Amino acid sequence: LHYPLRRQRQMCIRDSINAEYGEGWQFYHLLMEKNQTELVVLFYSHNEKEIGCFSNFSPHTVFLDGKKWPTSEHYFQAKKFLDKKNEEEVRNAGGPGKAASMGRDRKRPLRKDWEAVKEDVMLKVCMAKFQQHDELKKILLSTGNKWLVEHTAKDSYWGDALNGSGTNRLGVTLMKVRDELSNLKLNQAEKAVRQLIYTKCPMSQLYYILNNLSEQLAFSKITLSPKSKIIYPAISDFLKSLGFTEGTGNTWVIKERDENIETALAHLKDTVDRLKSVYGYSKK
């Protein structure tokens, strides 16, 4: 978008956020100010220049499972069904919007394990899409380590719900694809922190959880915040990878600190600072 049009869109979104949530959502105003900057890439429409390819509606064919799919949306929606009849009908749908509508039609027999496999399906088709189109791969890799956020009020699971309360799973999926395609060489500490970032947690909660963890990690005994329960398995794996052992009452202890812990702490603080600078959070 040209700057005046982008600015106009930002102001409209600001007004709608204020009307619904009040000035308490000021952090999201800061996010809009940083659109397409060094910190974050907001995407949604397939019509946006260059970054429109991050949308599953973008007109890029994908070859998977021995078939040609008009868009990644066609593949994702078709895989909601195990019978070939429904799968083929969705694959041949006249556009991604039609495919999405057909996939959401509950008169069709949704596979019973869909909730368990849907993220794997999304990762598979997004990986294929960016591997099979060199120009798209170049655009994705050009985002470096920026946060990729599907910015829409229409989806609180794959998107950010517009106000930051969504889990942004499509954005996370694309960052995972980017990690794989860029052949990142991460050390143990970096991998551990990356897994915390990619957890299924509303972004509006992630800051406070990771901020508490970074403050605690400076010591040899950690008492986790009750808010951490939402991503406790990931935090548990994170602390175990650093040599901590679990005690009672949400406490974790370690006898000897090593360089790996200090490296993880540095990466964790960087993540917290990034979240704060992007969303404008303050401590609670």
C-alpha positions in Angstrom: 0.0 0.0 0.0 1.1 3.5 -0.6 1.9 5.4 2.6 -1.3 7.6 2.7 -3.5 4.5 2.1 -1.7 2.5 4.7 -1.9 5.3 7.1 -5.6 5.6 6.5 -6.0 1.9 7.1 -4.1 2.1 10.3 -6.3 4.9 11.6 -9.4 3.0 10.8 -8.1 0.0 12.7 -7.1 2.2 15.6 -10.6 3.7 15.8 -12.2 0.2 15.7 -9.9 -1.0 18.4 -10.6 2.0 20.6 -14.3 1.7 20.1 -14.3 -2.0 21.1 -11.5 -2.2 23.7 -10.8 1.3 24.8 -7.4 3.0 25.1 -6.0 0.0 27.0 -5.1 -1.5 23.6 -2.5 1.3 23.0 0.2 -1.4 22.6 -1.5 -2.4 19.3 -1.3 1.1 18.1 2.5 0.8 18.4 2.4 -2.4 16.5 0.6 -0.7 13.6 3.2 2.1 13.6 5.9 -0.6 13.1 4.2 -2.3 10.2 6.8 -3.7 7.8 9.7 -2.4 9.8 12.7 -4.0 11.4 10.6 -5.9 13.9 7.4 -7.2 12.4 5.7 -8.0 9.1 1.9 -7.8 9.2 0.1 -9.7 6.4 -3.4 -10.8 5.5 -4.6 -10.1 2.0 -3.2 -12.0 -1.0 -3.4 -8.7 -2.9 -0.7 -7.0 -0.9 2.5 -6.4 -2.9 5.1 -9.1 -2.3 4.0 -10.2 1.2 0.6 -11.2 -0.3 2.3 -14.5 -1.0 2.2 -15.2 2.8 -1.6 -15.6 2.4 -2.9 -19.1 1.6 -5.1 -17.4 -1.0 -2.2 -16.3 -3.1 -2.4 -17.7 -6.7 0.5 -20.1 -6.5 0.0 -23.7 -7.4 1.4 -26.5 -5.2 2.3 -30.0 -6.1 1.6 -32.4 -3.3 0.5 -36.0 -2.8 0.8 -36.6 -6.6 -1.7 -33.8 -7.4 -1.7 -30.2 -8.5 -3.4 -27.8 -6.1 -4.5 -24.3 -7.3 -3.5 -22.7 -4.0 -2.3 -23.8 -0.6 -5.8 -23.0 0.7 -7.2 -25.6 -1.6 -4.9 -28.3 -0.2 -5.4 -27.3 3.4 -9.2 -27.3 3.2 -9.3 -30.5 1.1 -7.3 -32.4 3.7 -10.2 -31.9 6.2 -11.8 -34.9 4.5 -10.6 -38.5 4.2 -12.9 -39.5 1.3 -11.7 -38.8 -2.2 -15.0 -37.4 -3.4 -15.0 -34.4 -1.0 -11.2 -34.0 -1.4 -11.5 -33.7 -5.2 -14.5 -31.4 -5.0 -12.5 -29.0 -2.8 -9.4 -29.3 -4.9 -11.3 -28.3 -8.0 -13.1 -25.4 -6.3 -13.3 -22.2 -8.3 -10.9 -20.2 -6.2 -9.5 -20.3 -2.6 -12.5 -18.5 -1.2 -14.8 -21.2 -2.5 -12.4 -23.9 -1.3 -12.5 -22.4 2.2 -16.3 -22.2 2.2 -16.5 -25.9 1.2 -13.9 -26.9 3.8 -15.9 -25.2 6.5 -19.2 -26.7 5.5 -20.1 -29.1 8.3 -22.5 -31.0 6.1 -19.3 -32.5 4.8 -17.7 -35.3 6.9 -14.8 -33.6 8.8 -12.1 -36.1 9.7 -12.1 -37.0 13.4 -8.4 -36.2 13.9 -8.5 -32.8 12.2 -7.7 -30.8 15.3 -4.7 -33.0 16.0 -3.3 -32.9 12.5 -4.3 -29.5 11.1 -1.0 -27.7 12.0 1.0 -30.5 10.4 -1.1 -30.1 7.3 -0.5 -26.4 7.2 3.2 -26.8 7.7 3.4 -29.4 5.0 1.7 -27.3 2.4 3.4 -24.0 3.3 6.8 -25.8 3.1 6.0 -27.1 -0.3 4.7 -23.8 -1.6 7.9 -21.9 -0.6 10.2 -24.7 -1.8 8.5 -24.9 -5.2 8.5 -21.2 -6.0 11.9 -19.6 -5.9 10.5 -16.1 -6.0 8.4 -16.8 -2.9 11.3 -18.4 -1.1 13.4 -15.2 -1.7 10.6 -13.0 -0.3 10.2 -15.2 2.8 13.9 -15.3 3.5 14.2 -11.5 3.0 12.2 -11.1 6.2 15.2 -12.2 8.2 14.2 -12.7 11.8 11.2 -10.4 11.8 8.0 -11.6 13.4 5.5 -12.7 10.8 1.9 -11.9 12.0 -1.3 -12.7 10.2 -3.1 -9.5 11.1 -6.9 -10.0 11.1 -9.9 -9.8 13.3 -11.4 -12.8 11.5 -9.2 -15.5 13.0 -7.9 -15.9 16.6 -6.2 -19.2 15.9 -4.3 -18.8 12.6 -4.2 -15.0 13.0 -3.7 -12.5 15.8 -7.4 -11.6 16.2 -6.4 -8.0 15.4 -5.9 -7.1 19.0 -3.1 -9.4 19.8 -5.2 -12.0 21.7 -4.8 -14.5 18.9 -2.2 -17.3 18.7 -1.0 -16.4 15.2 -0.4 -20.0 14.1 0.0 -19.2 10.4 2.6 -16.6 11.2 4.4 -19.2 13.4 4.1 -21.8 10.6 5.7 -19.4 8.1 8.6 -18.6 10.6 9.2 -22.4 11.0 9.3 -22.7 7.2 11.7 -19.8 7.1 13.9 -21.4 9.7 14.1 -24.6 7.6 14.7 -23.0 4.3 17.4 -20.7 5.7 19.3 -23.6 7.1 19.8 -21.9 10.4 22.5 -23.3 12.6 21.1 -22.8 16.1 22.9 -23.7 19.3 21.1 -25.6 22.1 20.1 -22.4 23.9 18.8 -20.7 20.8 16.7 -23.8 19.9 15.3 -23.9 23.4 14.2 -20.3 23.3 12.8 -20.7 19.7 10.5 -23.5 21.0 9.1 -21.1 23.6 8.4 -18.5 21.0 6.6 -21.0 18.8 4.2 -22.3 21.5 0.5 -22.1 21.1 0.0 -19.1 23.3 -1.9 -15.8 22.7 0.7 -13.1 22.0 -0.8 -10.9 24.6 0.1 -13.4 27.3 3.5 -14.6 25.9 5.3 -11.4 26.9 4.3 -11.6 30.5 5.2 -15.3 30.7 8.6 -15.0 29.1 9.4 -11.8 31.0 8.8 -13.6 34.3 10.9 -16.5 33.2 13.8 -14.3 32.2 13.7 -12.6 35.6 13.7 -16.0 37.3 16.4 -17.6 35.1 18.9 -15.2 36.6 18.8 -17.4 39.7 19.5 -21.0 40.5 16.0 -21.6 41.9 13.0 -20.7 39.8 9.3 -20.4 40.9 7.2 -20.2 37.8 4.2 -17.8 37.6 0.7 -19.4 37.5 0.3 -17.8 34.1 3.0 -20.1 32.8 0.6 -23.1 33.0 -0.7 -22.3 29.5 2.7 -23.3 28.0 4.1 -25.3 30.9 5.1 -28.3 28.8 7.3 -26.1 26.6 8.8 -24.3 29.7 9.4 -27.7 31.3 11.3 -28.9 28.3 13.2 -25.6 28.1 14.4 -25.8 31.8 15.3 -29.5 31.5 17.4 -28.8 28.4 19.4 -26.3 30.6 19.9 -28.8 33.4 17.2 -27.8 35.8 15.3 -30.4 37.8 11.7 -30.0 38.9 10.9 -29.6 42.6 7.6 -29.0 44.3 5.2 -26.1 44.0 6.2 -25.0 40.5 9.9 -24.7 41.5 12.9 -25.7 39.5 16.5 -25.8 40.7 20.0 -26.3 39.4 23.2 -27.0 41.2 25.7 -25.5 38.8 25.1 -22.8 36.3 27.0 -23.0 33.0 27.6 -20.9 29.9 24.6 -22.5 28.2 22.2 -21.0 30.7 23.7 -17.5 30.4 23.4 -17.8 26.6 19.7 -18.9 26.9 19.1 -16.0 29.3 20.5 -13.5 26.8 18.3 -14.9 24.0 15.3 -14.9 26.3 15.8 -11.3 27.3 16.2 -10.3 23.6 12.9 -12.0 22.9 11.2 -10.2 25.7 12.6 -6.8 24.6 11.5 -7.6 21.0 7.9 -8.3 22.2 7.9 -5.2 24.3 9.2 -3.0 21.5 6.7 -4.4 19.0 3.6 -4.5 21.2 4.4 -1.8 23.7 3.7 -4.0 26.7 4.6 -2.9 30.2 5.1 -5.1 33.3 2.0 -6.2 35.3 
